[in-house]
């Protein structure tokens, strides 16, 4: 009976550590997807001259996960409120994107971008997309560094915490 309890404690603590470690991995992956989204959006706006809602629909179909959730929320808001500016839909989508565990810096950069999309000419929008992409690339490098530093640490720390609890109990 004690062995089963000890195994459950080790399993629970180990899984908590692995969950935290996985959050570092998913954060970097989500930022990388956002960078890809911005590159695709720049291409759609700059070269294909696609309207923003249609560009969002196309990109949403190409990228799964956080980007799909974000762009789906943007499109839902645009279709539900046809008279509002594109930036309002973008802001509504950021609410859903915040649930994916992205850093506040990334969300702030995307908020600033949303205020510029749809209210200026193509070249200005491309410039805003490029600046935001560069800032997200910096955030991605930082997230990758944190992932390399903290992923293994949290994996081991979870199991070590379970072992410490077992030592204190027994």
GUPALO-563800 format. One record per residue (C-alpha): residue number from 1; residue in one letter; chain; z, x, y. Coordinates in steps of 0.5 Angstrom, whole numbers, m for minus. Example, Ala and Ser with C-alpha at 12.3 -4.5 7.8 and 13.67 -1.06 7.14 Angstrom:
BEGIN
+-----+----+----+-------+-------+-------+
:   i : aa : ch :     z :     x :     y :
+-----+----+----+-------+-------+-------+
:   1 :  a :  A :    16 :    25 :    m9 :
:   2 :  s :  A :    14 :    27 :    m2 :
+-----+----+----+-------+-------+-------+
//
This chain:
BEGIN
+-----+----+----+-------+-------+-------+
:   i : aa : ch :     z :     x :     y :
+-----+----+----+-------+-------+-------+
:   1 :  x :  A :     0 :     0 :     0 :
:   2 :  x :  A :     2 :     6 :     5 :
:   3 :  x :  A :    m5 :     9 :     3 :
:   4 :  x :  A :    m9 :     3 :     5 :
:   5 :  x :  A :    m5 :     2 :    12 :
:   6 :  x :  A :    m6 :    10 :    13 :
:   7 :  x :  A :   m14 :     9 :    11 :
:   8 :  x :  A :   m14 :     3 :    16 :
:   9 :  x :  A :   m11 :     7 :    22 :
:  10 :  x :  A :   m15 :    13 :    21 :
:  11 :  x :  A :   m21 :     8 :    21 :
:  12 :  x :  A :   m19 :     4 :    27 :
:  13 :  x :  A :   m18 :    10 :    31 :
:  14 :  x :  A :   m24 :    14 :    29 :
:  15 :  x :  A :   m28 :     8 :    30 :
:  16 :  x :  A :   m25 :     7 :    37 :
:  17 :  x :  A :   m27 :    15 :    38 :
:  18 :  x :  A :   m34 :    14 :    36 :
:  19 :  x :  A :   m35 :     8 :    40 :
:  20 :  x :  A :   m33 :    12 :    46 :
:  21 :  x :  A :   m38 :    17 :    44 :
:  22 :  x :  A :   m44 :    12 :    43 :
:  23 :  x :  A :   m43 :    10 :    50 :
:  24 :  x :  A :   m45 :    16 :    53 :
:  25 :  x :  A :   m51 :    16 :    49 :
:  26 :  x :  A :   m53 :     9 :    51 :
:  27 :  x :  A :   m52 :    11 :    58 :
:  28 :  x :  A :   m57 :    17 :    58 :
:  29 :  x :  A :   m62 :    13 :    54 :
:  30 :  x :  A :   m61 :     7 :    59 :
:  31 :  x :  A :   m62 :    11 :    65 :
:  32 :  x :  A :   m68 :    14 :    61 :
:  33 :  x :  A :   m71 :     7 :    60 :
:  34 :  x :  A :   m70 :     6 :    68 :
:  35 :  x :  A :   m74 :    12 :    70 :
:  36 :  x :  A :   m80 :    10 :    65 :
:  37 :  x :  A :   m79 :     3 :    68 :
:  38 :  x :  A :   m80 :     6 :    75 :
:  39 :  x :  A :   m86 :    10 :    73 :
:  40 :  x :  A :   m89 :     4 :    70 :
:  41 :  x :  A :   m88 :     0 :    76 :
:  42 :  x :  A :   m90 :     5 :    81 :
:  43 :  x :  A :   m97 :     5 :    77 :
:  44 :  x :  A :   m97 :    m2 :    77 :
:  45 :  x :  A :   m96 :    m3 :    84 :
:  46 :  x :  A :  m100 :     4 :    87 :
:  47 :  x :  A :  m106 :     4 :    82 :
:  48 :  x :  A :  m107 :    m3 :    79 :
:  49 :  x :  A :  m105 :    m7 :    85 :
:  50 :  x :  A :  m101 :   m12 :    81 :
:  51 :  x :  A :   m96 :   m17 :    84 :
:  52 :  x :  A :   m89 :   m15 :    83 :
:  53 :  x :  A :   m87 :   m21 :    78 :
:  54 :  x :  A :   m93 :   m20 :    74 :
:  55 :  x :  A :   m92 :   m12 :    74 :
:  56 :  x :  A :   m84 :   m14 :    72 :
:  57 :  x :  A :   m87 :   m18 :    66 :
:  58 :  x :  A :   m91 :   m13 :    64 :
:  59 :  x :  A :   m86 :    m8 :    64 :
:  60 :  x :  A :   m81 :   m12 :    61 :
:  61 :  x :  A :   m86 :   m13 :    55 :
:  62 :  x :  A :   m86 :    m6 :    54 :
:  63 :  x :  A :   m79 :    m3 :    54 :
:  64 :  x :  A :   m73 :    m6 :    50 :
:  65 :  x :  A :   m66 :    m6 :    52 :
:  66 :  x :  A :   m63 :    m6 :    59 :
:  67 :  x :  A :   m69 :    m6 :    62 :
:  68 :  x :  A :   m72 :   m12 :    59 :
:  69 :  x :  A :   m65 :   m15 :    60 :
:  70 :  x :  A :   m66 :   m13 :    67 :
:  71 :  x :  A :   m73 :   m15 :    69 :
:  72 :  x :  A :   m72 :   m22 :    65 :
:  73 :  x :  A :   m66 :   m24 :    70 :
:  74 :  x :  A :   m71 :   m22 :    76 :
:  75 :  x :  A :   m77 :   m26 :    73 :
:  76 :  x :  A :   m72 :   m32 :    71 :
:  77 :  x :  A :   m69 :   m32 :    78 :
:  78 :  x :  A :   m76 :   m31 :    82 :
:  79 :  x :  A :   m78 :   m37 :    78 :
:  80 :  x :  A :   m72 :   m41 :    79 :
:  81 :  x :  A :   m72 :   m40 :    87 :
:  82 :  x :  A :   m80 :   m39 :    88 :
:  83 :  x :  A :   m79 :   m39 :    96 :
:  84 :  x :  A :   m74 :   m33 :    96 :
:  85 :  x :  A :   m75 :   m26 :    97 :
:  86 :  x :  A :   m77 :   m21 :    91 :
:  87 :  x :  A :   m71 :   m17 :    93 :
:  88 :  x :  A :   m66 :   m23 :    92 :
:  89 :  x :  A :   m69 :   m23 :    84 :
:  90 :  x :  A :   m68 :   m16 :    84 :
:  91 :  x :  A :   m61 :   m17 :    86 :
:  92 :  x :  A :   m60 :   m22 :    81 :
:  93 :  x :  A :   m62 :   m18 :    75 :
:  94 :  x :  A :   m58 :   m12 :    77 :
:  95 :  x :  A :   m52 :   m17 :    76 :
:  96 :  x :  A :   m54 :   m17 :    69 :
:  97 :  x :  A :   m56 :    m9 :    69 :
:  98 :  x :  A :   m49 :    m8 :    71 :
:  99 :  x :  A :   m46 :   m10 :    64 :
: 100 :  x :  A :   m50 :    m4 :    60 :
: 101 :  x :  A :   m45 :     1 :    63 :
: 102 :  x :  A :   m49 :     4 :    68 :
: 103 :  x :  A :   m46 :     9 :    73 :
: 104 :  x :  A :   m45 :     6 :    80 :
: 105 :  x :  A :   m49 :    11 :    83 :
: 106 :  x :  A :   m55 :     8 :    79 :
: 107 :  x :  A :   m54 :     1 :    81 :
: 108 :  x :  A :   m53 :     3 :    88 :
: 109 :  x :  A :   m60 :     7 :    88 :
: 110 :  x :  A :   m63 :     1 :    85 :
: 111 :  x :  A :   m60 :    m4 :    90 :
: 112 :  x :  A :   m63 :     0 :    95 :
: 113 :  x :  A :   m70 :     0 :    92 :
: 114 :  x :  A :   m69 :    m8 :    91 :
: 115 :  x :  A :   m69 :    m8 :    99 :
: 116 :  x :  A :   m75 :    m5 :   100 :
: 117 :  x :  A :   m80 :    m8 :    94 :
: 118 :  x :  A :   m84 :   m13 :    96 :
: 119 :  x :  A :   m83 :   m13 :   104 :
: 120 :  x :  A :   m87 :    m7 :   106 :
: 121 :  x :  A :   m94 :    m4 :   104 :
: 122 :  x :  A :   m96 :    m1 :    98 :
: 123 :  x :  A :   m95 :     7 :   100 :
: 124 :  x :  A :   m88 :     5 :   102 :
: 125 :  x :  A :   m86 :     2 :    96 :
: 126 :  x :  A :   m89 :     8 :    92 :
: 127 :  x :  A :   m85 :    12 :    96 :
: 128 :  x :  A :   m79 :     8 :    95 :
: 129 :  x :  A :   m80 :     8 :    88 :
: 130 :  x :  A :   m81 :    16 :    87 :
: 131 :  x :  A :   m75 :    17 :    91 :
: 132 :  x :  A :   m71 :    13 :    87 :
: 133 :  x :  A :   m74 :    16 :    81 :
: 134 :  x :  A :   m72 :    23 :    83 :
: 135 :  x :  A :   m65 :    20 :    84 :
: 136 :  x :  A :   m65 :    17 :    77 :
: 137 :  x :  A :   m67 :    24 :    74 :
: 138 :  x :  A :   m61 :    27 :    77 :
: 139 :  x :  A :   m57 :    22 :    74 :
: 140 :  x :  A :   m60 :    23 :    68 :
: 141 :  x :  A :   m59 :    30 :    68 :
: 142 :  x :  A :   m52 :    29 :    69 :
: 143 :  x :  A :   m51 :    23 :    64 :
: 144 :  x :  A :   m54 :    28 :    59 :
: 145 :  x :  A :   m49 :    34 :    61 :
: 146 :  x :  A :   m43 :    29 :    60 :
: 147 :  x :  A :   m46 :    26 :    53 :
: 148 :  x :  A :   m46 :    34 :    51 :
: 149 :  x :  A :   m39 :    35 :    53 :
: 150 :  x :  A :   m36 :    29 :    51 :
: 151 :  x :  A :   m40 :    26 :    45 :
: 152 :  x :  A :   m37 :    31 :    40 :
: 153 :  x :  A :   m30 :    31 :    44 :
: 154 :  x :  A :   m29 :    23 :    43 :
: 155 :  x :  A :   m31 :    23 :    36 :
: 156 :  x :  A :   m26 :    28 :    34 :
: 157 :  x :  A :   m21 :    25 :    39 :
: 158 :  x :  A :   m21 :    19 :    35 :
: 159 :  x :  A :   m20 :    21 :    28 :
: 160 :  x :  A :   m15 :    26 :    31 :
: 161 :  x :  A :   m11 :    20 :    35 :
: 162 :  x :  A :   m11 :    17 :    28 :
: 163 :  x :  A :    m8 :    23 :    24 :
: 164 :  x :  A :    m3 :    24 :    30 :
: 165 :  x :  A :    m1 :    16 :    29 :
: 166 :  x :  A :     0 :    17 :    22 :
: 167 :  x :  A :     4 :    23 :    23 :
: 168 :  x :  A :     9 :    20 :    27 :
: 169 :  x :  A :     9 :    14 :    22 :
: 170 :  x :  A :    10 :    18 :    16 :
+-----+----+----+-------+-------+-------+
//
